[in-house]
Every structure is written in C-alpha cells, then in structure tokens.
Amino acid sequence: MASLARDINTTIQDVMSHFKGNAEDKTYVITGPSVKSLGAGVARGLAIGNPKRLILIGRSKERIQPVIDEINKLNPAVSTYFIAVNLLDLSTVRKGAEDIKNITPEVHGLVNCAGIMAPSKYEKSADGIESQFASNHVAHFLLTNLLIAELAKGNGVVVNVSSTGYELGEVDFEDPNFQNGETYDSWAGYGQSKTANILFTVALAKRASKLDVVAFAVDPGLVVETALQANSGVTQDHFMKGYELQVKRSGGIPPPMPPVVSLEQGVAVIVWPLLDPDLRKSSGSWIQECRISSAKPYATDADDAEKLWRLSEKLVGRGFNL
C-alpha cells in the first residue's frame, strides 16, 4: 500500500479512505465521545471502516446517545456500546473496565480522549486529586492498565490525546495538588495534565513493548468546533490568561498562535496512529499535524516518565508491573 501524504490539511476522510480496511472487525474503546467532541468524531470516522465494536465511555448516556444513533445510521453492522464512567471517580473507572471485559476479550485500540480544560475554580476528584490531573491523566492511566491484557490480545494501540497546552506546565511530582488548591493556577494545572499525557505515553510504550502494545501521544490542534471550552466554562478573558502564562514561560516572547483546524483535521491526527501499521515501530512518539514531531524535553524525559508512573500508581492505589 502506498503511503498516505500527511500534513495539517489531512482529514479523517483521507485517513479512512487510505486505511479503511485496517479497522475491519476490530474493537475500539473511546473516552469522551459526547456530541460535538473529538471523541465523537473518532467514533464516526472508525465506523466507516466496519469495526466489530465501538465502546463509548462517558459520564452521561444522554450526551452520547445521539452519537450512538448517528453511528447506527451510518453503519448498522457496528455493535456500539455505552459504558458509564465518571473520570473524577476511580471506582467507576474500575467498574467500567470490568464492563468492557464482559463485552470483549480483546481491544485493538484505546483512545483516551476525554478531559476538562482549565476550570477557574479549584476542585478535587472523589479520590482527592486535582480535577484536571485526575480526569485528563490519572483515570486514563488506570483504565489503560486495567485493559492491558485485552490490549495485548488485540496487539493494541493506545492513543493519548494531549495538546500544545502541555507547554503551560510541567508535572509537579511532589505536589500535583497545588498545595491543596492554595497555589492553584488553572492553566498551569491544564499544562501539568497535558504534559502527563505525553510522559505516560513514553513510559507505557517502553513497558508495554513486550506485549506488542504500542502508544502515541497526539496533538489534534486548535479545534474550535468542539464543546471543550464551553463545557469547561472557559471564557475569552480566561483564555487570555492562559496565553499570558504561555508568554511568561516563553521569556516574554509571544508565541505564534496555532492555526485553527477543522474537527475533521483534528480527528485525523487521532485515528492515523490507530490504523497505520508502519507507525508501530515509532511507539512512544509525539504526533502533530499527522506527522511525528518533537515535544519539549521535560515532556519526553524517560526518568520523569518513570516518576509519573510511580506517582500514578500511588494515586490509584495499586502497582502495574508491565
């Protein structure tokens, strides 16, 4: 098969046209596929490829049922399931993983897509973890590890959806909870969680290689069509505070604003690593604009990736010795 020419303009339609057959009879698990989300776009895109199952994870079936209905019309042959999980409560993640295991013996792709962005008010999860770190990273860390046997059976691909927001903050391994909120900065918290997505990918790729499971961290780009900002309560003024932090972290030099991309372009970045077998040799990579890219050293450092793994094990209350 000839390679797919890829750049920022590549769409999910391009990816599925080229790799459609690679999704056939596969099982994919997707977090956060509510209406007007990247996750929903991923589910719709994969449905074109005749997968066997699409398992959609979210907090509210009401917000995901329209996506299920759309998939049923698009391709009635696909078995589509809803699994109730609140990423701010690890007990529901554990139950959700068991529910998935009761549906399928193998998982070919796991897309960790759900998340929240920069809530101005400091909040903690049911497990006492700062909400962004909890939902964007820790819950996905737990879910991935609980499904690792199923991913191994499916020679699975894990895609962790990060963003250039990782440039807003490193992971504070000693105090990810911002001194219980006393030093909380919403955008630094968002940056911490998005950096964690990349570091988790680095550690997972190394640890799971013996299981023939691969992992990638992706930046879908600036997609304004999604409901992420609205659902997180991010106003234009609050968004500017994030930009000001980025300027500060850049030594006072205003960074260039990333180009706005369509939902179809953003989804392509997520689905490509799920379907292109040639990419498996590059497990652990950071992907932007449908190309392997380079993230800042603090987000890819192997030692920090292991620190994050150990911290995550502590936060979920169990070890995962892959």
Secondary structure as the mmCIF struct_conf table of DSSP 4:
data_model
#
loop_
_struct_conf.conf_type_id
_struct_conf.id
_struct_conf.beg_label_comp_id
_struct_conf.beg_label_asym_id
_struct_conf.beg_label_seq_id
_struct_conf.end_label_comp_id
_struct_conf.end_label_asym_id
_struct_conf.end_label_seq_id
HELX_LH_PP_P HELX_LH_PP_P1 ALA A 2 ALA A 5
BEND BEND1 ASP A 7 ASP A 7
TURN_TY1_P TURN_TY1_P1 ILE A 8 ASN A 9
HELX_RH_AL_P HELX_RH_AL_P1 ILE A 12 PHE A 19
HELX_RH_3T_P HELX_RH_3T_P1 LYS A 20 ALA A 23
TURN_TY1_P TURN_TY1_P2 GLU A 24 ASP A 25
STRN STRN1 THR A 27 THR A 31
TURN_TY1_P TURN_TY1_P3 VAL A 35 LYS A 36
BEND BEND2 SER A 37 SER A 37
HELX_RH_AL_P HELX_RH_AL_P2 LEU A 38 ALA A 47
TURN_TY1_P TURN_TY1_P4 ILE A 48 GLY A 49
BEND BEND3 LYS A 52 LYS A 52
STRN STRN2 ARG A 53 GLY A 58
BEND BEND4 ARG A 59 ARG A 59
HELX_RH_AL_P HELX_RH_AL_P3 LYS A 61 LEU A 74
TURN_TY1_P TURN_TY1_P5 PRO A 76 ALA A 77
BEND BEND5 VAL A 78 VAL A 78
STRN STRN3 SER A 79 ALA A 84
TURN_TY1_P TURN_TY1_P6 LEU A 87 LEU A 88
HELX_RH_AL_P HELX_RH_AL_P4 LEU A 90 ILE A 103
BEND BEND6 PRO A 105 PRO A 105
BEND BEND7 HIS A 108 HIS A 108
STRN STRN4 GLY A 109 ASN A 112
BEND BEND8 SER A 120 LYS A 121
STRN STRN5 LYS A 124 LYS A 124
TURN_TY1_P TURN_TY1_P7 ALA A 126 ASP A 127
BEND BEND9 GLY A 128 GLY A 128
STRN STRN6 GLU A 130 GLU A 130
HELX_RH_AL_P HELX_RH_AL_P5 SER A 131 PHE A 133
HELX_RH_PI_P HELX_RH_PI_P1 ALA A 134 VAL A 138
HELX_RH_AL_P HELX_RH_AL_P6 ALA A 139 LEU A 146
TURN_TY1_P TURN_TY1_P8 LEU A 147 LEU A 147
HELX_RH_AL_P HELX_RH_AL_P7 ILE A 148 LYS A 153
TURN_TY1_P TURN_TY1_P9 GLY A 154 ASN A 155
STRN STRN7 VAL A 157 VAL A 161
HELX_RH_3T_P HELX_RH_3T_P2 THR A 164 LEU A 168
BEND BEND10 PHE A 173 GLU A 174
TURN_TY1_P TURN_TY1_P10 PRO A 176 PHE A 178
HELX_RH_3T_P HELX_RH_3T_P3 GLN A 179 GLY A 181
TURN_TY1_P TURN_TY1_P11 GLU A 182 THR A 183
HELX_RH_AL_P HELX_RH_AL_P8 SER A 186 ALA A 208
HELX_RH_3T_P HELX_RH_3T_P4 SER A 209 LEU A 211
TURN_TY1_P TURN_TY1_P12 ASP A 212 ASP A 212
STRN STRN8 VAL A 214 ASP A 219
STRN STRN9 LEU A 222 LEU A 222
TURN_TY1_P TURN_TY1_P13 VAL A 224 GLU A 225
BEND BEND11 THR A 226 ALA A 227
HELX_RH_AL_P HELX_RH_AL_P9 LEU A 228 SER A 232
TURN_TY1_P TURN_TY1_P14 GLY A 233 GLY A 233
HELX_RH_AL_P HELX_RH_AL_P10 GLN A 236 ARG A 249
TURN_TY1_P TURN_TY1_P15 SER A 250 GLY A 252
HELX_LH_PP_P HELX_LH_PP_P2 ILE A 253 PRO A 259
STRN STRN10 VAL A 260 VAL A 260
HELX_RH_AL_P HELX_RH_AL_P11 LEU A 263 LEU A 275
HELX_RH_3T_P HELX_RH_3T_P5 PRO A 277 SER A 282
TURN_TY1_P TURN_TY1_P16 SER A 283 GLY A 284
STRN STRN11 TRP A 286 GLN A 288
TURN_TY1_P TURN_TY1_P17 GLU A 289 CYS A 290
STRN STRN12 ARG A 291 SER A 293
HELX_RH_AL_P HELX_RH_AL_P12 PRO A 297 THR A 300
HELX_RH_AL_P HELX_RH_AL_P13 ALA A 302 VAL A 316
TURN_TY1_P TURN_TY1_P18 GLY A 317 GLY A 317
BEND BEND12 ARG A 318 ARG A 318
#
